[in-house]
């Protein structure tokens, strides 16, 4: 399995908007490699006869039926909003042009 490089950790941190200094990048790269090695070893344990599952017990849907009911109009829902644009909440941009 290829190892995660320091540059890849820096790229992931940038995507997650986490500011890491050089010491933290040097510290995290080997730790992430240990985690990936552990996951790879677990994946190797399951044989072809083991069915992949996300839960040990079967799950059932407990949601209610989707029934149309009276609700707020867009104007009523947006009446308390500090800023509205084209019948939507207007919020400040959080991602820059660099992404």
C-alpha positions in Angstrom: 0.0 0.0 0.0 1.5 3.4 -0.9 2.2 5.7 2.0 0.6 9.1 2.5 3.2 11.8 1.9 3.6 15.0 3.8 2.4 16.9 0.7 -0.8 14.9 0.6 -1.5 15.6 4.2 -0.9 19.3 3.6 -3.4 19.1 0.6 -6.0 17.3 2.7 -5.5 19.8 5.5 -6.0 22.7 3.0 -9.2 21.1 1.7 -10.5 20.7 5.2 -9.5 24.3 6.0 -7.1 23.1 8.8 -4.0 25.2 9.3 -1.1 22.9 10.1 2.5 23.9 10.6 5.5 21.9 9.4 5.9 20.0 12.7 2.3 18.9 12.7 2.5 17.8 9.1 5.7 15.7 9.9 3.9 14.2 12.9 0.6 13.4 11.2 1.8 11.7 8.0 3.2 8.7 9.8 0.2 8.5 12.0 -2.2 8.4 9.0 0.0 5.7 7.5 -0.4 3.6 10.6 -4.2 4.0 10.5 -4.3 3.0 6.8 -2.2 0.0 7.4 -4.6 -1.0 10.2 -7.6 -0.7 8.0 -5.8 -2.7 5.2 -5.0 -5.5 7.7 -8.7 -5.7 8.8 -9.8 -5.8 5.1 -7.5 -8.7 4.6 -9.1 -10.8 7.3 -12.5 -11.1 5.7 -12.7 -14.0 3.3 -14.8 -14.2 0.1 -17.5 -16.0 2.1 -18.0 -13.0 4.4 -20.7 -10.6 3.2 -19.8 -6.9 3.7 -22.2 -5.2 6.1 -22.5 -1.9 7.9 -24.5 -3.3 10.8 -24.4 -6.7 12.6 -28.2 -6.8 12.7 -30.6 -6.1 9.9 -32.2 -2.6 10.0 -35.8 -1.8 9.2 -37.1 1.5 8.0 -39.0 3.3 10.8 -39.9 6.4 9.0 -43.4 7.6 8.7 -45.3 7.8 5.4 -44.5 10.9 3.4 -47.8 12.8 3.4 -48.3 16.3 1.9 -49.5 18.7 4.6 -50.0 22.5 4.7 -46.8 24.3 5.3 -45.2 27.8 5.1 -45.1 29.7 1.8 -41.6 30.8 0.7 -42.5 34.4 1.7 -43.5 33.2 5.2 -40.4 31.1 5.6 -38.1 33.9 4.5 -39.9 36.6 6.4 -37.4 36.6 9.3 -34.2 36.2 7.2 -31.7 39.0 7.4 -31.0 38.7 3.7 -32.9 37.1 0.8 -32.0 36.6 -2.8 -34.2 34.9 -5.4 -36.5 33.3 -2.8 -33.5 31.8 -0.9 -31.5 32.7 2.2 -28.5 34.8 1.3 -25.4 34.0 3.3 -21.7 35.1 3.0 -19.5 33.2 0.7 -17.2 30.8 2.6 -15.1 29.3 -0.2 -12.7 31.5 -2.2 -11.9 31.3 -5.8 -8.8 29.2 -5.1 -10.9 26.0 -4.8 
